């Protein structure tokens, strides 16, 4: 009782609920937990420590039931690899996603594989400042799917594989303890980043860039930078969020504002919400870096500097000053964007053909379903597909324009991205169809009409081919 009162008073002091405070404490604890991994001797003990530490942090944060849900997802992946290797990637993709999708609607318990998004409706909890284990299960789902697909790829001939398939494919089945250690590693499943089984095994076994014969950098400077970044992000979020409540979108005040003020409010709500994610990803970055797993090699500069790209999930300046919507996946939720490209987008492209809008829309739809079955998520990711397609049209025009026009189009692409991104993000934040449509209607659906208009214009106004390219074609 006394412990609960202490937690309640601490939670009240920083303006969060007790479950959120418990999660934050366990989440921050992944940093010292990952540091201690370095002190564990031997490969097998490291796998055991990674698995046990992840399971313990999950239990302390979400309770015993969370680990049961994680075990079901992990069982789906491992059983499919063990029993039916030739189709294990396909089976795990749909079965693990099916289990995740069911976790969200407050109904009587549904069938086992339709559980997560549908049963718990986690978006409601997140929107109201609560939390549950769904976010961790989302990360875990991507891990088990990629592991199964890579094991499936191990059967294919190397010649026809893409670079990432050759690099990540698994020729033999990971042991059970390797698999559980990979899935739960020191709490890395809380918020990512998503990483590959092959990299996890190399890191744990001391192979490749982690070999004892290779020079290993000190992580302290990079960890300090990530923690300072996390502190700034949290401070900004705490100070901004009271001034931009999402309830304003359905209030009479919003209806009374002019167009520019409504667009400005949409921008500030999106801007404010992003700092919460920047904070979370900065903490997870610090955790992965301090373990040594975040190390990804040395730069070619002199003197060479350590790169920590494996831990990087966001480039804040790259998001806020993005010159094109196409660049957003390279800067926001980087590892999930990479996962979607490798395991959805690229695999939908037939050999000898180019990717088009179908691959883009399909990938964004999978991303929407992964986030949860809310109208706001679906709308946001369909919007993002339109946004990227429209940005590509402007970019094509840029490439063939004169210097002055190119400058104007570069600024146009930046302004377009800023407007459509924050307009679209309203759906991601408010989640409900009613609130999303009210917010969109208040700005005359400008963020939907604009990208569609650009896509249509792109098929009508095509940039002229340069003389040089025509001459090369004639040759």
Secondary structure, DSSP 8 states (H G I E B T S, - for coil): -HHHHHHHHHHHHHT--HHHHHHHHHHHHHHHHHHHHTT--SHHHHHHHHHHHHHHHHHHHH-HHHHHHHHHHHHHHHHHHHH-GGGHHHHHHHHHHHHHHTBSS-SS---TTS-HHHHH-HHHHHHTT---THHHHHHHHHHHHHHHHHHHHTTS-GGG--HHHHHH--SS---HHHHHHHHHGGGTTTT-----HHHHHHHHHT-GGGSTTS-----HHHHHHHHHHHHHHHHHHHHHHTTS-GGGGGSHHHHHS-HHHHHHHHHHHHHHHHHHHHHHHHHHHHHHHHHTTT--EE-SSSS--EE-GGG----HHHHHT-S-GGGHHHHSSHHHHHHHIIIIIGGGS-TT----HHHHHHHHHHHHHHH-S-HHHHHHHHHHHHHHHHHHHHHHHHHHS-HHHHHHHHHHHHHHHHHHHHHHHHHHHH-SHHHHHHHHHTTTTHHHHHHHHHHHHHHHS-----HHHHHHHH-
